[in-house]
Amino acid sequence: MRNVTLRSESEMALQDRWVHFRIADVFEPTPQQLLFELHGEDLLQGVVVGTSDSGQANGTFAIVHVEGVDRLLVVPLARLQGVV
């Protein structure tokens, strides 16, 4: 953890205190980088709602609905780790 110079008395009162904040409000690293670092290896579960080859020669993709995620996810079939 890097040392940060605090200037005001209120900033000094924060030193070594636990705080809460939204991932979307993180300035550095980007929220995307932070999420990848924290959860990049998490295993998700969803339902295949379609497939597509996207015109690419290197494989077919599964179009997956994951509960709690607003957008459909596109995952290479070769990267699926299990089918239930």
C-alpha positions as CSV (number, residue, x, y, z in Angstrom):
1,M,0.0,0.0,0.0
2,R,1.4,3.4,-1.0
3,N,1.8,6.3,1.4
4,V,-0.6,9.2,0.7
5,T,0.0,12.6,2.1
6,L,-3.2,13.9,3.9
7,R,-3.5,17.7,4.1
8,S,-6.5,18.7,6.1
9,E,-7.6,17.6,9.6
10,S,-10.6,15.8,8.2
11,E,-8.4,14.0,5.7
12,M,-6.1,13.0,8.6
13,A,-9.1,11.7,10.5
14,L,-9.6,9.1,7.7
15,Q,-6.1,7.7,8.1
16,D,-6.2,3.9,8.8
17,R,-10.0,3.9,8.8
18,W,-12.2,1.4,6.9
19,V,-14.5,3.1,4.4
20,H,-17.2,2.1,1.9
21,F,-17.5,3.1,-1.7
22,R,-18.9,2.0,-5.0
23,I,-16.7,0.3,-7.6
24,A,-18.1,2.7,-10.2
25,D,-16.6,5.6,-8.2
26,V,-13.0,4.2,-8.2
27,F,-10.7,6.6,-10.0
28,E,-7.5,4.5,-10.2
29,P,-7.3,1.8,-11.4
30,T,-10.3,1.8,-13.7
31,P,-13.4,0.0,-12.4
32,Q,-12.9,-2.6,-15.1
33,Q,-9.3,-3.3,-14.1
34,L,-10.4,-3.6,-10.4
35,L,-13.2,-6.0,-11.2
36,F,-10.9,-8.1,-13.4
37,E,-8.3,-8.2,-10.6
38,L,-10.9,-9.2,-7.9
39,H,-13.1,-11.5,-10.0
40,G,-11.4,-12.3,-13.2
41,E,-11.1,-16.0,-12.3
42,D,-14.6,-16.4,-10.8
43,L,-16.7,-19.1,-12.4
44,L,-20.1,-17.9,-13.7
45,Q,-23.2,-20.0,-14.4
46,G,-25.8,-19.2,-17.0
47,V,-28.1,-20.6,-19.7
48,V,-27.2,-20.8,-23.3
49,V,-29.8,-18.9,-25.3
50,G,-28.1,-19.3,-28.7
51,T,-24.9,-19.8,-30.6
52,S,-23.0,-17.8,-33.2
53,D,-19.9,-18.3,-35.3
54,S,-19.6,-14.5,-35.8
55,G,-18.1,-15.2,-39.2
56,Q,-14.9,-16.2,-37.6
57,A,-12.9,-19.2,-38.5
58,N,-11.6,-19.9,-35.0
59,G,-14.7,-21.2,-33.4
60,T,-18.3,-20.9,-32.4
61,F,-19.6,-18.8,-29.5
62,A,-22.3,-19.5,-26.9
63,I,-24.7,-16.6,-26.1
64,V,-25.3,-16.9,-22.4
65,H,-27.9,-15.4,-20.0
66,V,-26.5,-15.0,-16.5
67,E,-29.0,-14.1,-13.8
68,G,-28.3,-10.7,-12.4
69,V,-26.4,-9.5,-15.5
70,D,-28.4,-7.2,-17.8
71,R,-26.6,-8.1,-21.0
72,L,-26.1,-11.4,-22.7
73,L,-22.6,-12.7,-22.6
74,V,-20.7,-14.1,-25.6
75,V,-18.3,-16.9,-24.6
76,P,-16.2,-19.2,-27.0
77,L,-17.6,-22.7,-26.8
78,A,-14.1,-24.0,-26.3
79,R,-13.9,-22.0,-23.0
80,L,-17.1,-23.5,-21.4
81,Q,-16.0,-25.5,-18.4
82,G,-19.1,-27.7,-17.9
83,V,-22.6,-28.3,-19.1
84,V,-25.4,-29.3,-16.7
